[in-house]
Amino acid sequence: MRFDPSRVGNTGHVVDAIPLALVISARYGSSVEAAVQAAVDLGGDTDTVAALAAQVVGAGGAVVSIDLVRQLPAAVVETIDAFARLV
């Protein structure tokens, strides 16, 4: 089955964002980076759709590459580490 992005909305509304994030996650389920890039490439409310897709892909066991983590600002990494210690 070929994905037709014109049949799914790309707004931040839940009725658009969640189905699109799930389609992206199904297609790019082994790579968080590929899922995020696909969401961004589709346009629209990219931050919402990319965040949802990345969470679904991550929940499926995919991990973020260390190269991508190294590109994050130190303050972001510190915040993530602090949160991880809480849970």
C-alpha positions as CSV (number, residue, x, y, z in Angstrom):
1,M,0.0,0.0,0.0
2,R,1.4,3.4,-1.0
3,F,1.1,6.3,1.4
4,D,-0.7,9.3,0.1
5,P,0.0,12.3,2.4
6,S,-2.8,14.3,0.9
7,R,-5.3,11.8,2.4
8,V,-4.1,12.5,6.0
9,G,-4.0,16.0,7.5
10,N,-0.7,17.4,8.9
11,T,-2.1,19.9,11.4
12,G,-1.6,19.8,15.2
13,H,-5.2,18.7,15.7
14,V,-5.4,15.2,17.2
15,V,-7.5,13.9,14.4
16,D,-4.7,14.8,11.9
17,A,-1.5,14.5,14.0
18,I,-2.0,11.0,15.5
19,P,-3.0,9.1,12.3
20,L,-0.1,10.8,10.4
21,A,2.4,10.0,13.2
22,L,1.2,6.4,13.2
23,V,1.6,6.0,9.5
24,I,5.1,7.5,9.7
25,S,6.0,5.3,12.6
26,A,4.8,2.2,10.7
27,R,7.0,3.1,7.7
28,Y,10.1,4.3,9.6
29,G,9.8,2.1,12.8
30,S,13.4,1.2,13.0
31,S,14.8,4.8,12.9
32,V,13.8,7.7,15.1
33,E,15.8,10.0,12.9
34,A,14.1,8.8,9.7
35,A,10.7,9.2,11.3
36,V,11.4,12.7,12.4
37,Q,12.8,13.6,9.0
38,A,9.7,12.2,7.3
39,A,7.4,14.2,9.5
40,V,9.4,17.4,8.9
41,D,9.5,16.8,5.1
42,L,5.7,16.6,5.0
43,G,5.3,20.1,6.4
44,G,2.4,21.4,8.4
45,D,2.7,21.2,12.2
46,T,6.0,19.4,12.0
47,D,7.0,19.6,15.6
48,T,3.8,17.9,16.9
49,V,3.8,15.2,14.2
50,A,7.5,14.6,14.6
51,A,7.3,14.4,18.4
52,L,4.5,11.9,18.2
53,A,6.1,9.8,15.6
54,A,9.4,9.7,17.5
55,Q,7.7,8.7,20.6
56,V,5.9,5.8,18.9
57,V,9.1,4.6,17.2
58,G,11.0,4.9,20.4
59,A,8.4,2.9,22.3
60,G,8.8,0.2,19.7
61,G,12.5,-0.1,20.7
62,A,14.3,2.1,18.2
63,V,17.0,4.3,19.8
64,V,18.4,7.7,18.9
65,S,22.0,7.6,17.5
66,I,24.7,8.9,19.8
67,D,25.7,11.2,16.9
68,L,22.4,12.9,17.1
69,V,22.5,13.2,20.9
70,R,26.0,14.8,20.7
71,Q,24.4,17.6,18.6
72,L,22.1,18.6,21.4
73,P,23.0,21.6,23.6
74,A,24.5,20.6,26.9
75,A,21.5,22.2,28.8
76,V,19.1,19.8,27.0
77,V,21.2,16.8,27.8
78,E,21.4,17.8,31.4
79,T,17.6,18.2,31.5
80,I,17.1,14.8,30.0
81,D,19.5,13.2,32.5
82,A,17.8,14.9,35.4
83,F,14.4,13.7,34.2
84,A,15.7,10.2,33.7
85,R,16.9,10.1,37.3
86,L,13.4,11.0,38.5
87,V,11.7,8.1,36.7
